Amino acid sequence: MTPQAALPRFLTLCAFLVTMMNVSITPASSAEMFVYFGSHGKGPGIGFSLARFNTDTGQLTIPTFLQECVAPSYFVISHDGKRLYTCNSDPGSSVSAYAIDPATAKLTLLNEQPSGGGEPCYISLDATGHTLMVANYGPGNVAAFALKDDGSIGERTAFSQHTGSSVNPQRQEGPHAHSIHVDPTNKFVLSADLGADKLFVYRLDPKTGALTPNDPPFAAVAPGSGPRHFAFHPDGHDVYLINEMGNSIVHFGWDSHHGVLTPHETVSTLPEGFQGTSFAAEILIHPDGKFLYATNRGDNTVAVFSIEAKTGRLTLIQNIPTQGKFPRNCELDPTGRWLLVSNHDSNNAIVFHIDPKTGKLTQTGEPVAVPAPFCERFLPIR
């Protein structure tokens, strides 16, 4: 074959190779995301699983097992998406750090540290991403840790033992810290305590990770309420606390200059006329600040509230079944169009579409099987 005759075939081959190279390096659709699920327990097949989620359609794939981990009761992803931090409840009683592979979302354990108490149930990061905080349910204390440059967990920078008890002798014989989170200014840290019926307030030193009790050091709620989780409104002026035992939400005004909570109202998370036993669990506020979502374990619904723009007051507008039992946690996707809810006792998860005007939820697809889900988090595919 002459060089002249070979040239067209050579050019065709080059075009084919370029096409194949483009196919192989084409990134995943911008609409696709990873979703981590944490399963509670210990043993083979228990730990983290991974699914994919489409933010255009709301489709959630069946998760596949990813990483064995002891009882990852609650976990967070770092602000840059490179690290995952979890608290390992009993029998682990520790906090763990993982590196995230950006292409596959696989996890590599960096290190593990004692949490400072039994049954750690909540973990969070400050706004700088340099301080890790944990709530230990069993003894009712909170702790903070410095994070090293490689993302691993360093020395403990703070420890505070809660005090107090309340009216329920079975569940409130002493303090039980249930959550801990920084405020929008990164100057204060709040911790809800189920056993003490208090929402504790600390001053945070973002440089050292030290926590100092504020003055006043807490806001009390009605006896027997059982504070669990809380959420700040995007405007930074309001805090909403969900009470596990009282099946209620307390709306506080938040003074970000002095760290003072002022109660405004208390509303039920349950539908009118509900008869039976239920325990409120998770609370989330939509990024636009117009809607609030809360899960009810027992009633097995998501309660949807509208938030009045001027006053922050809540109005219950919907209780929608979660198509499962004991909906423990839920998570909003980064677009704000979807709510993902996990049902612990029925081993499944369900996706709801959010109406942007009303905030109401509509079920999208059928429940997806997930083993004993405790927590879920979205991660953009890079």
BALOBA-1460 file (C-alpha; in Angstrom, 3 decimals):
// residues 382
<rec num="1" residu="m" x="0.000" y="0.000" z="0.000"/>
<rec num="2" residu="t" x="1.372" y="3.418" z="-0.960"/>
<rec num="3" residu="p" x="1.771" y="6.142" z="1.668"/>
<rec num="4" residu="q" x="-0.887" y="8.148" z="-0.149"/>
<rec num="5" residu="a" x="-3.369" y="5.272" z="0.086"/>
<rec num="6" residu="a" x="-2.575" y="4.642" z="3.742"/>
<rec num="7" residu="l" x="-3.181" y="8.250" z="4.781"/>
<rec num="8" residu="p" x="-7.028" y="8.155" z="4.780"/>
<rec num="9" residu="r" x="-7.013" y="4.950" z="6.820"/>
<rec num="10" residu="f" x="-4.503" y="6.493" z="9.239"/>
<rec num="11" residu="l" x="-6.677" y="9.593" z="9.644"/>
<rec num="12" residu="t" x="-9.747" y="7.415" z="10.212"/>
<rec num="13" residu="l" x="-7.892" y="5.434" z="12.871"/>
<rec num="14" residu="c" x="-6.808" y="8.652" z="14.581"/>
<rec num="15" residu="a" x="-10.389" y="9.938" z="14.604"/>
<rec num="16" residu="f" x="-11.557" y="6.627" z="16.129"/>
<rec num="17" residu="l" x="-8.897" y="6.757" z="18.844"/>
<rec num="18" residu="v" x="-9.775" y="10.360" z="19.704"/>
<rec num="19" residu="t" x="-13.439" y="9.388" z="19.931"/>
<rec num="20" residu="m" x="-12.629" y="6.483" z="22.241"/>
<rec num="21" residu="m" x="-10.426" y="8.703" z="24.396"/>
<rec num="22" residu="n" x="-13.228" y="11.221" z="24.721"/>
<rec num="23" residu="v" x="-15.663" y="8.474" z="25.726"/>
<rec num="24" residu="s" x="-13.286" y="7.136" z="28.349"/>
<rec num="25" residu="i" x="-12.585" y="10.505" z="29.959"/>
<rec num="26" residu="t" x="-16.085" y="11.935" z="29.763"/>
<rec num="27" residu="p" x="-17.113" y="12.725" z="33.357"/>
<rec num="28" residu="a" x="-20.318" y="11.479" z="34.928"/>
<rec num="29" residu="s" x="-23.420" y="13.528" z="34.279"/>
<rec num="30" residu="s" x="-23.529" y="16.672" z="36.384"/>
<rec num="31" residu="a" x="-26.942" y="15.470" z="37.523"/>
<rec num="32" residu="e" x="-25.449" y="12.381" z="39.170"/>
<rec num="33" residu="m" x="-24.245" y="12.210" z="42.749"/>
<rec num="34" residu="f" x="-22.936" y="9.600" z="45.143"/>
<rec num="35" residu="v" x="-24.976" y="8.764" z="48.234"/>
<rec num="36" residu="y" x="-23.404" y="7.178" z="51.306"/>
<rec num="37" residu="f" x="-25.528" y="5.148" z="53.717"/>
<rec num="38" residu="g" x="-24.384" y="4.115" z="57.170"/>
<rec num="39" residu="s" x="-25.790" y="0.883" z="58.636"/>
<rec num="40" residu="h" x="-25.849" y="0.388" z="62.374"/>
<rec num="41" residu="g" x="-24.303" y="-2.716" z="63.888"/>
<rec num="42" residu="k" x="-21.116" y="-4.739" z="63.676"/>
<rec num="43" residu="g" x="-19.921" y="-7.585" z="61.459"/>
<rec num="44" residu="p" x="-19.527" y="-8.586" z="57.789"/>
<rec num="45" residu="g" x="-21.502" y="-6.410" z="55.406"/>
<rec num="46" residu="i" x="-22.224" y="-3.771" z="58.079"/>
<rec num="47" residu="g" x="-20.851" y="-0.272" z="57.716"/>
<rec num="48" residu="f" x="-21.014" y="2.001" z="54.665"/>
<rec num="49" residu="s" x="-22.782" y="1.363" z="51.382"/>
<rec num="50" residu="l" x="-22.824" y="3.518" z="48.256"/>
<rec num="51" residu="a" x="-25.573" y="4.425" z="45.784"/>
<rec num="52" residu="r" x="-26.010" y="6.904" z="42.951"/>
<rec num="53" residu="f" x="-28.647" y="9.606" z="42.744"/>
<rec num="54" residu="n" x="-29.883" y="11.607" z="39.762"/>
<rec num="55" residu="t" x="-30.824" y="15.175" z="40.697"/>
<rec num="56" residu="d" x="-32.853" y="15.595" z="37.482"/>
<rec num="57" residu="t" x="-35.115" y="12.579" z="37.949"/>
<rec num="58" residu="g" x="-34.826" y="11.758" z="41.651"/>
<rec num="59" residu="q" x="-33.790" y="8.193" z="40.858"/>
<rec num="60" residu="l" x="-31.847" y="6.399" z="43.596"/>
<rec num="61" residu="t" x="-29.962" y="3.213" z="42.762"/>
<rec num="62" residu="i" x="-29.764" y="0.205" z="45.073"/>
<rec num="63" residu="p" x="-26.681" y="0.761" z="47.249"/>
<rec num="64" residu="t" x="-23.786" y="-1.687" z="47.191"/>
<rec num="65" residu="f" x="-21.598" y="-2.535" z="50.181"/>
<rec num="66" residu="l" x="-18.527" y="-0.313" z="50.356"/>
<rec num="67" residu="q" x="-16.660" y="-0.444" z="53.666"/>
<rec num="68" residu="e" x="-16.958" y="-2.357" z="56.923"/>
<rec num="69" residu="c" x="-17.286" y="-0.048" z="59.909"/>
<rec num="70" residu="v" x="-18.485" y="-0.504" z="63.494"/>
<rec num="71" residu="a" x="-21.869" y="1.180" z="64.045"/>
<rec num="72" residu="p" x="-21.479" y="4.419" z="62.046"/>
<rec num="73" residu="s" x="-24.410" y="6.071" z="63.809"/>
<rec num="74" residu="y" x="-23.905" y="9.550" z="62.331"/>
<rec num="75" residu="f" x="-21.362" y="10.914" z="59.860"/>
<rec num="76" residu="v" x="-20.433" y="14.056" z="57.965"/>
<rec num="77" residu="i" x="-18.403" y="14.900" z="54.859"/>
<rec num="78" residu="s" x="-15.792" y="17.659" z="54.990"/>
<rec num="79" residu="h" x="-16.513" y="20.944" z="53.246"/>
<rec num="80" residu="d" x="-14.115" y="20.100" z="50.404"/>
<rec num="81" residu="g" x="-15.559" y="16.605" z="49.925"/>
<rec num="82" residu="k" x="-12.217" y="14.892" z="50.595"/>
<rec num="83" residu="r" x="-12.864" y="13.385" z="54.032"/>
<rec num="84" residu="l" x="-15.621" y="11.531" z="55.855"/>
<rec num="85" residu="y" x="-15.921" y="11.585" z="59.642"/>
<rec num="86" residu="t" x="-18.122" y="9.237" z="61.642"/>
<rec num="87" residu="c" x="-18.893" y="8.482" z="65.257"/>
<rec num="88" residu="n" x="-18.941" y="4.776" z="66.070"/>
<rec num="89" residu="s" x="-21.518" y="4.058" z="68.762"/>
<rec num="90" residu="d" x="-21.223" y="1.114" z="71.141"/>
<rec num="91" residu="p" x="-19.359" y="-1.183" z="71.001"/>
<rec num="92" residu="g" x="-16.999" y="1.230" z="69.221"/>
<rec num="93" residu="s" x="-17.346" y="4.478" z="71.214"/>
<rec num="94" residu="s" x="-14.927" y="6.246" z="68.907"/>
<rec num="95" residu="v" x="-14.630" y="8.808" z="66.130"/>
<rec num="96" residu="s" x="-13.069" y="7.836" z="62.793"/>
<rec num="97" residu="a" x="-11.630" y="9.686" z="59.806"/>
<rec num="98" residu="y" x="-11.638" y="8.408" z="56.210"/>
<rec num="99" residu="a" x="-10.107" y="9.710" z="52.988"/>
<rec num="100" residu="i" x="-12.521" y="9.761" z="50.029"/>
<rec num="101" residu="d" x="-11.367" y="8.676" z="46.578"/>
<rec num="102" residu="p" x="-12.802" y="11.414" z="44.299"/>
<rec num="103" residu="a" x="-13.380" y="9.070" z="41.359"/>
<rec num="104" residu="t" x="-14.910" y="6.055" z="43.080"/>
<rec num="105" residu="a" x="-15.998" y="7.434" z="46.493"/>
<rec num="106" residu="k" x="-14.183" y="4.516" z="48.141"/>
<rec num="107" residu="l" x="-13.054" y="5.106" z="51.716"/>
<rec num="108" residu="t" x="-9.620" y="4.650" z="53.268"/>
<rec num="109" residu="l" x="-9.399" y="4.717" z="57.064"/>
<rec num="110" residu="l" x="-7.015" y="7.437" z="58.249"/>
<rec num="111" residu="n" x="-7.307" y="6.936" z="61.992"/>
<rec num="112" residu="e" x="-9.622" y="6.456" z="64.956"/>
<rec num="113" residu="q" x="-9.766" y="8.122" z="68.359"/>
<rec num="114" residu="p" x="-11.787" y="7.450" z="71.546"/>
<rec num="115" residu="s" x="-14.817" y="9.741" z="71.543"/>
<rec num="116" residu="g" x="-14.550" y="10.591" z="75.237"/>
<rec num="117" residu="g" x="-17.654" y="8.671" z="76.290"/>
<rec num="118" residu="g" x="-20.020" y="5.827" z="75.422"/>
<rec num="119" residu="e" x="-22.567" y="5.801" z="72.608"/>
<rec num="120" residu="p" x="-21.361" y="8.746" z="70.499"/>
<rec num="121" residu="c" x="-24.385" y="9.663" z="68.406"/>
<rec num="122" residu="y" x="-23.638" y="12.921" z="66.576"/>
<rec num="123" residu="i" x="-20.604" y="14.443" z="64.875"/>
<rec num="124" residu="s" x="-20.046" y="17.777" z="63.141"/>
<rec num="125" residu="l" x="-17.386" y="20.203" z="61.885"/>
<rec num="126" residu="d" x="-16.889" y="23.875" z="62.606"/>
<rec num="127" residu="a" x="-17.002" y="26.367" z="59.728"/>
<rec num="128" residu="t" x="-13.226" y="26.332" z="59.248"/>
<rec num="129" residu="g" x="-13.133" y="22.552" z="58.923"/>
<rec num="130" residu="h" x="-10.338" y="22.405" z="61.485"/>
<rec num="131" residu="t" x="-12.344" y="21.267" z="64.523"/>
<rec num="132" residu="l" x="-14.353" y="18.062" z="64.867"/>
<rec num="133" residu="m" x="-17.069" y="17.870" z="67.547"/>
<rec num="134" residu="v" x="-18.916" y="14.863" z="68.979"/>
<rec num="135" residu="a" x="-21.858" y="14.298" z="71.347"/>
<rec num="136" residu="n" x="-21.625" y="11.228" z="73.598"/>
<rec num="137" residu="y" x="-25.134" y="10.100" z="74.489"/>
<rec num="138" residu="g" x="-24.369" y="7.594" z="77.259"/>
<rec num="139" residu="p" x="-22.583" y="9.786" z="79.834"/>
<rec num="140" residu="g" x="-23.978" y="13.045" z="78.472"/>
<rec num="141" residu="n" x="-20.819" y="14.871" z="77.458"/>
<rec num="142" residu="v" x="-19.355" y="16.593" z="74.405"/>
<rec num="143" residu="a" x="-15.817" y="16.761" z="73.057"/>
<rec num="144" residu="a" x="-13.861" y="18.513" z="70.309"/>
<rec num="145" residu="f" x="-10.761" y="17.424" z="68.369"/>
<rec num="146" residu="a" x="-8.223" y="19.195" z="66.180"/>
<rec num="147" residu="l" x="-7.925" y="17.900" z="62.616"/>
<rec num="148" residu="k" x="-4.467" y="17.430" z="61.129"/>
<rec num="149" residu="d" x="-3.406" y="18.632" z="57.669"/>
<rec num="150" residu="d" x="-3.941" y="15.145" z="56.216"/>
<rec num="151" residu="g" x="-7.510" y="15.071" z="57.583"/>
<rec num="152" residu="s" x="-6.803" y="12.626" z="60.394"/>
<rec num="153" residu="i" x="-8.110" y="13.274" z="63.907"/>
<rec num="154" residu="g" x="-5.592" y="14.859" z="66.251"/>
<rec num="155" residu="e" x="-5.583" y="15.760" z="69.920"/>
<rec num="156" residu="r" x="-8.687" y="16.521" z="71.934"/>
<rec num="157" residu="t" x="-9.150" y="20.279" z="72.324"/>
<rec num="158" residu="a" x="-12.271" y="20.379" z="74.518"/>
<rec num="159" residu="f" x="-14.372" y="18.250" z="76.841"/>
<rec num="160" residu="s" x="-17.492" y="19.192" z="78.777"/>
<rec num="161" residu="q" x="-19.650" y="17.035" z="81.013"/>
<rec num="162" residu="h" x="-23.331" y="17.980" z="81.011"/>
<rec num="163" residu="t" x="-25.299" y="17.901" z="84.249"/>
<rec num="164" residu="g" x="-28.987" y="17.578" z="85.015"/>
<rec num="165" residu="s" x="-31.899" y="15.158" z="84.841"/>
<rec num="166" residu="s" x="-35.629" y="15.384" z="84.244"/>
<rec num="167" residu="v" x="-39.004" y="13.785" z="84.854"/>
<rec num="168" residu="n" x="-38.719" y="10.478" z="82.947"/>
<rec num="169" residu="p" x="-36.862" y="8.018" z="85.228"/>
<rec num="170" residu="q" x="-36.185" y="5.551" z="82.409"/>
<rec num="171" residu="r" x="-34.660" y="7.974" z="79.929"/>
<rec num="172" residu="q" x="-33.831" y="11.122" z="81.864"/>
<rec num="173" residu="e" x="-32.064" y="9.828" z="84.966"/>
<rec num="174" residu="g" x="-29.043" y="11.886" z="83.895"/>
<rec num="175" residu="p" x="-27.700" y="13.882" z="80.956"/>
<rec num="176" residu="h" x="-27.691" y="12.370" z="77.447"/>
<rec num="177" residu="a" x="-26.052" y="14.651" z="74.877"/>
<rec num="178" residu="h" x="-27.756" y="14.001" z="71.534"/>
<rec num="179" residu="s" x="-26.279" y="16.550" z="69.101"/>
<rec num="180" residu="i" x="-23.661" y="19.263" z="68.754"/>
<rec num="181" residu="h" x="-23.299" y="21.908" z="66.062"/>
<rec num="182" residu="v" x="-21.698" y="25.299" z="65.462"/>
<rec num="183" residu="d" x="-23.804" y="28.417" z="64.865"/>
<rec num="184" residu="p" x="-23.592" y="30.377" z="61.552"/>
<rec num="185" residu="t" x="-21.066" y="32.854" z="63.008"/>
<rec num="186" residu="n" x="-18.710" y="30.043" z="64.092"/>
<rec num="187" residu="k" x="-18.483" y="31.741" z="67.507"/>
<rec num="188" residu="f" x="-20.875" y="29.497" z="69.415"/>
<rec num="189" residu="v" x="-21.577" y="25.780" z="69.653"/>
<rec num="190" residu="l" x="-24.939" y="24.357" z="70.754"/>
<rec num="191" residu="s" x="-25.630" y="20.889" z="72.145"/>
<rec num="192" residu="a" x="-29.085" y="19.352" z="72.696"/>
<rec num="193" residu="d" x="-29.349" y="17.086" z="75.750"/>
<rec num="194" residu="l" x="-32.248" y="14.638" z="75.914"/>
<rec num="195" residu="g" x="-31.737" y="13.678" z="79.553"/>
<rec num="196" residu="a" x="-31.335" y="17.178" z="80.956"/>
<rec num="197" residu="d" x="-34.072" y="18.833" z="78.850"/>
<rec num="198" residu="k" x="-31.615" y="21.576" z="77.923"/>
<rec num="199" residu="l" x="-30.037" y="23.145" z="74.876"/>
<rec num="200" residu="f" x="-26.496" y="23.968" z="76.028"/>
<rec num="201" residu="v" x="-24.533" y="26.917" z="74.592"/>
<rec num="202" residu="y" x="-20.725" y="27.142" z="74.389"/>
<rec num="203" residu="r" x="-18.336" y="29.764" z="73.122"/>
<rec num="204" residu="l" x="-15.952" y="28.381" z="70.489"/>
<rec num="205" residu="d" x="-12.371" y="29.489" z="70.007"/>
<rec num="206" residu="p" x="-11.902" y="28.622" z="66.302"/>
<rec num="207" residu="k" x="-8.113" y="28.851" z="66.601"/>
<rec num="208" residu="t" x="-7.712" y="26.357" z="69.451"/>
<rec num="209" residu="g" x="-10.972" y="24.378" z="69.302"/>
<rec num="210" residu="a" x="-11.678" y="25.177" z="72.954"/>
<rec num="211" residu="l" x="-15.287" y="25.198" z="74.215"/>
<rec num="212" residu="t" x="-16.286" y="27.445" z="77.127"/>
<rec num="213" residu="p" x="-19.782" y="27.502" z="78.707"/>
<rec num="214" residu="n" x="-21.637" y="30.635" z="77.692"/>
<rec num="215" residu="d" x="-23.429" y="32.996" z="80.059"/>
<rec num="216" residu="p" x="-26.243" y="31.950" z="80.164"/>
<rec num="217" residu="p" x="-25.019" y="28.348" z="79.635"/>
<rec num="218" residu="f" x="-28.278" y="26.832" z="78.341"/>
<rec num="219" residu="a" x="-31.970" y="27.220" z="77.531"/>
<rec num="220" residu="a" x="-34.376" y="24.801" z="79.226"/>
<rec num="221" residu="v" x="-37.427" y="23.216" z="77.588"/>
<rec num="222" residu="a" x="-40.601" y="21.711" z="79.067"/>
<rec num="223" residu="p" x="-39.881" y="18.729" z="81.388"/>
<rec num="224" residu="g" x="-40.014" y="15.409" z="79.553"/>
<rec num="225" residu="s" x="-39.473" y="16.947" z="76.096"/>
<rec num="226" residu="g" x="-36.189" y="15.152" z="75.364"/>
<rec num="227" residu="p" x="-34.229" y="17.521" z="73.048"/>
<rec num="228" residu="r" x="-32.616" y="15.657" z="70.152"/>
<rec num="229" residu="h" x="-31.444" y="17.685" z="67.115"/>
<rec num="230" residu="f" x="-31.675" y="21.333" z="66.044"/>
<rec num="231" residu="a" x="-31.241" y="23.490" z="62.964"/>
<rec num="232" residu="f" x="-30.379" y="27.145" z="62.377"/>
<rec num="233" residu="h" x="-32.438" y="29.173" z="59.947"/>
<rec num="234" residu="p" x="-30.350" y="30.486" z="57.014"/>
<rec num="235" residu="d" x="-30.914" y="34.056" z="58.239"/>
<rec num="236" residu="g" x="-29.041" y="33.199" z="61.451"/>
<rec num="237" residu="h" x="-31.737" y="34.676" z="63.706"/>
<rec num="238" residu="d" x="-33.735" y="31.550" z="64.560"/>
<rec num="239" residu="v" x="-33.048" y="28.069" z="65.942"/>
<rec num="240" residu="y" x="-35.466" y="25.135" z="65.714"/>
<rec num="241" residu="l" x="-35.080" y="22.309" z="68.252"/>
<rec num="242" residu="i" x="-36.817" y="18.965" z="67.775"/>
<rec num="243" residu="n" x="-37.840" y="17.094" z="70.935"/>
<rec num="244" residu="e" x="-37.726" y="13.311" z="70.607"/>
<rec num="245" residu="m" x="-39.977" y="12.440" z="73.539"/>
<rec num="246" residu="g" x="-42.331" y="15.416" z="73.259"/>
<rec num="247" residu="n" x="-42.792" y="15.027" z="69.489"/>
<rec num="248" residu="s" x="-42.482" y="18.772" z="69.212"/>
<rec num="249" residu="i" x="-40.389" y="21.609" z="67.808"/>
<rec num="250" residu="v" x="-39.361" y="24.616" z="69.866"/>
<rec num="251" residu="h" x="-38.713" y="27.782" z="67.893"/>
<rec num="252" residu="f" x="-36.081" y="30.017" z="69.528"/>
<rec num="253" residu="g" x="-34.844" y="33.436" z="68.610"/>
<rec num="254" residu="w" x="-31.025" y="33.430" z="68.422"/>
<rec num="255" residu="d" x="-28.838" y="36.322" z="69.581"/>
<rec num="256" residu="s" x="-25.602" y="35.638" z="67.727"/>
<rec num="257" residu="h" x="-23.748" y="38.393" z="69.589"/>
<rec num="258" residu="h" x="-24.343" y="37.034" z="73.087"/>
<rec num="259" residu="g" x="-25.320" y="33.404" z="72.462"/>
<rec num="260" residu="v" x="-28.777" y="33.785" z="74.001"/>
<rec num="261" residu="l" x="-31.822" y="31.667" z="73.084"/>
<rec num="262" residu="t" x="-35.328" y="33.131" z="73.465"/>
<rec num="263" residu="p" x="-38.268" y="30.690" z="73.124"/>
<rec num="264" residu="h" x="-41.079" y="31.871" z="70.838"/>
<rec num="265" residu="e" x="-43.370" y="28.865" z="70.274"/>
<rec num="266" residu="t" x="-43.706" y="25.096" z="70.529"/>
<rec num="267" residu="v" x="-45.563" y="23.068" z="67.873"/>
<rec num="268" residu="s" x="-46.352" y="19.370" z="67.483"/>
<rec num="269" residu="t" x="-44.763" y="17.276" z="64.721"/>
<rec num="270" residu="l" x="-47.685" y="14.807" z="64.715"/>
<rec num="271" residu="p" x="-50.948" y="15.012" z="62.779"/>
<rec num="272" residu="e" x="-53.999" y="16.117" z="64.727"/>
<rec num="273" residu="g" x="-55.717" y="13.219" z="66.475"/>
<rec num="274" residu="f" x="-52.699" y="10.885" z="66.384"/>
<rec num="275" residu="q" x="-53.040" y="7.982" z="68.818"/>
<rec num="276" residu="g" x="-50.066" y="5.824" z="69.664"/>
<rec num="277" residu="t" x="-46.369" y="6.026" z="70.416"/>
<rec num="278" residu="s" x="-43.970" y="8.067" z="68.332"/>
<rec num="279" residu="f" x="-40.533" y="9.639" z="68.691"/>
<rec num="280" residu="a" x="-39.446" y="12.667" z="66.674"/>
<rec num="281" residu="a" x="-36.017" y="12.329" z="65.098"/>
<rec num="282" residu="e" x="-34.417" y="14.532" z="62.416"/>
<rec num="283" residu="i" x="-34.993" y="18.197" z="61.598"/>
<rec num="284" residu="l" x="-33.895" y="20.043" z="58.437"/>
<rec num="285" residu="i" x="-34.532" y="23.520" z="57.057"/>
<rec num="286" residu="h" x="-34.687" y="24.073" z="53.313"/>
<rec num="287" residu="p" x="-31.855" y="26.289" z="51.994"/>
<rec num="288" residu="d" x="-34.352" y="28.967" z="50.906"/>
<rec num="289" residu="g" x="-35.543" y="29.237" z="54.528"/>
<rec num="290" residu="k" x="-39.216" y="28.762" z="53.659"/>
<rec num="291" residu="f" x="-39.783" y="25.177" z="54.799"/>
<rec num="292" residu="l" x="-38.873" y="22.812" z="57.629"/>
<rec num="293" residu="y" x="-38.892" y="18.988" z="57.552"/>
<rec num="294" residu="a" x="-39.046" y="16.624" z="60.541"/>
<rec num="295" residu="t" x="-39.303" y="12.838" z="60.825"/>
<rec num="296" residu="n" x="-41.645" y="10.940" z="63.147"/>
<rec num="297" residu="r" x="-40.683" y="7.420" z="64.240"/>
<rec num="298" residu="g" x="-43.889" y="5.595" z="65.100"/>
<rec num="299" residu="d" x="-46.255" y="7.760" z="63.109"/>
<rec num="300" residu="n" x="-43.754" y="7.021" z="60.317"/>
<rec num="301" residu="t" x="-44.214" y="10.305" z="58.530"/>
<rec num="302" residu="v" x="-42.323" y="13.394" z="57.484"/>
<rec num="303" residu="a" x="-43.878" y="16.521" z="58.956"/>
<rec num="304" residu="v" x="-43.673" y="19.508" z="56.607"/>
<rec num="305" residu="f" x="-43.890" y="23.059" z="57.960"/>
<rec num="306" residu="s" x="-43.945" y="26.428" z="56.289"/>
<rec num="307" residu="i" x="-41.821" y="29.140" z="57.929"/>
<rec num="308" residu="e" x="-43.311" y="32.641" z="58.103"/>
<rec num="309" residu="a" x="-40.760" y="35.041" z="56.638"/>
<rec num="310" residu="k" x="-41.033" y="37.891" z="59.147"/>
<rec num="311" residu="t" x="-41.579" y="36.009" z="62.402"/>
<rec num="312" residu="g" x="-40.102" y="32.559" z="61.721"/>
<rec num="313" residu="r" x="-43.273" y="30.937" z="63.041"/>
<rec num="314" residu="l" x="-44.194" y="27.433" z="61.898"/>
<rec num="315" residu="t" x="-47.370" y="26.130" z="60.277"/>
<rec num="316" residu="l" x="-47.842" y="22.381" z="59.764"/>
<rec num="317" residu="i" x="-48.908" y="21.793" z="56.161"/>
<rec num="318" residu="q" x="-48.358" y="18.052" z="55.611"/>
<rec num="319" residu="n" x="-47.652" y="14.687" z="57.251"/>
<rec num="320" residu="i" x="-46.643" y="12.258" z="54.507"/>
<rec num="321" residu="p" x="-45.997" y="8.523" z="55.080"/>
<rec num="322" residu="t" x="-42.378" y="7.431" z="54.606"/>
<rec num="323" residu="q" x="-43.315" y="4.010" z="53.169"/>
<rec num="324" residu="g" x="-41.420" y="2.310" z="55.966"/>
<rec num="325" residu="k" x="-40.901" y="2.044" z="59.700"/>
<rec num="326" residu="f" x="-38.907" y="4.249" z="62.069"/>
<rec num="327" residu="p" x="-37.630" y="7.023" z="59.756"/>
<rec num="328" residu="r" x="-34.533" y="8.008" z="61.700"/>
<rec num="329" residu="n" x="-32.661" y="10.508" z="59.528"/>
<rec num="330" residu="c" x="-33.221" y="12.406" z="56.306"/>
<rec num="331" residu="e" x="-31.158" y="14.605" z="54.014"/>
<rec num="332" residu="l" x="-31.807" y="17.318" z="51.421"/>
<rec num="333" residu="d" x="-29.933" y="16.934" z="48.148"/>
<rec num="334" residu="p" x="-27.634" y="19.844" z="47.165"/>
<rec num="335" residu="t" x="-30.141" y="21.192" z="44.619"/>
<rec num="336" residu="g" x="-32.885" y="21.510" z="47.239"/>
<rec num="337" residu="r" x="-35.317" y="19.635" z="44.972"/>
<rec num="338" residu="w" x="-35.354" y="16.289" z="46.775"/>
<rec num="339" residu="l" x="-35.600" y="14.866" z="50.287"/>
<rec num="340" residu="l" x="-34.071" y="11.445" z="50.988"/>
<rec num="341" residu="v" x="-35.500" y="9.604" z="54.016"/>
<rec num="342" residu="s" x="-34.172" y="6.355" z="55.496"/>
<rec num="343" residu="n" x="-36.446" y="3.928" z="57.383"/>
<rec num="344" residu="h" x="-34.337" y="2.047" z="59.910"/>
<rec num="345" residu="d" x="-36.728" y="-0.716" z="60.985"/>
<rec num="346" residu="s" x="-37.925" y="-1.591" z="57.469"/>
<rec num="347" residu="n" x="-34.461" y="-1.461" z="55.879"/>
<rec num="348" residu="n" x="-35.259" y="0.953" z="53.096"/>
<rec num="349" residu="a" x="-34.946" y="4.521" z="51.849"/>
<rec num="350" residu="i" x="-37.392" y="6.696" z="49.922"/>
<rec num="351" residu="v" x="-37.069" y="9.838" z="47.793"/>
<rec num="352" residu="f" x="-39.557" y="12.715" z="47.848"/>
<rec num="353" residu="h" x="-39.828" y="15.596" z="45.403"/>
<rec num="354" residu="i" x="-40.137" y="19.048" z="46.989"/>
<rec num="355" residu="d" x="-42.646" y="21.493" z="45.534"/>
<rec num="356" residu="p" x="-40.628" y="24.737" z="45.292"/>
<rec num="357" residu="k" x="-43.710" y="26.900" z="45.931"/>
<rec num="358" residu="t" x="-45.437" y="25.041" z="48.760"/>
<rec num="359" residu="g" x="-42.676" y="22.854" z="50.175"/>
<rec num="360" residu="k" x="-44.961" y="19.826" z="50.097"/>
<rec num="361" residu="l" x="-43.546" y="16.398" z="49.338"/>
<rec num="362" residu="t" x="-44.486" y="13.896" z="46.634"/>
<rec num="363" residu="q" x="-43.157" y="10.348" z="46.652"/>
<rec num="364" residu="t" x="-40.772" y="9.610" z="43.777"/>
<rec num="365" residu="g" x="-40.386" y="5.949" z="42.834"/>
<rec num="366" residu="e" x="-40.521" y="2.981" z="45.164"/>
<rec num="367" residu="p" x="-38.478" y="2.445" z="48.345"/>
<rec num="368" residu="v" x="-34.932" y="1.163" z="47.836"/>
<rec num="369" residu="a" x="-33.523" y="-1.593" z="50.050"/>
<rec num="370" residu="v" x="-30.839" y="-0.412" z="52.519"/>
<rec num="371" residu="p" x="-29.668" y="-2.507" z="55.506"/>
<rec num="372" residu="a" x="-30.488" y="-0.850" z="58.887"/>
<rec num="373" residu="p" x="-29.913" y="2.716" z="57.652"/>
<rec num="374" residu="f" x="-28.945" y="5.259" z="60.318"/>
<rec num="375" residu="c" x="-27.611" y="8.156" z="58.252"/>
<rec num="376" residu="e" x="-27.132" y="9.273" z="54.639"/>
<rec num="377" residu="r" x="-25.051" y="11.905" z="52.878"/>
<rec num="378" residu="f" x="-24.755" y="13.203" z="49.292"/>
<rec num="379" residu="l" x="-21.404" y="13.672" z="47.565"/>
<rec num="380" residu="p" x="-20.952" y="15.336" z="44.151"/>
<rec num="381" residu="i" x="-19.168" y="13.177" z="41.584"/>
<rec num="382" residu="r" x="-15.933" y="14.838" z="40.480"/>
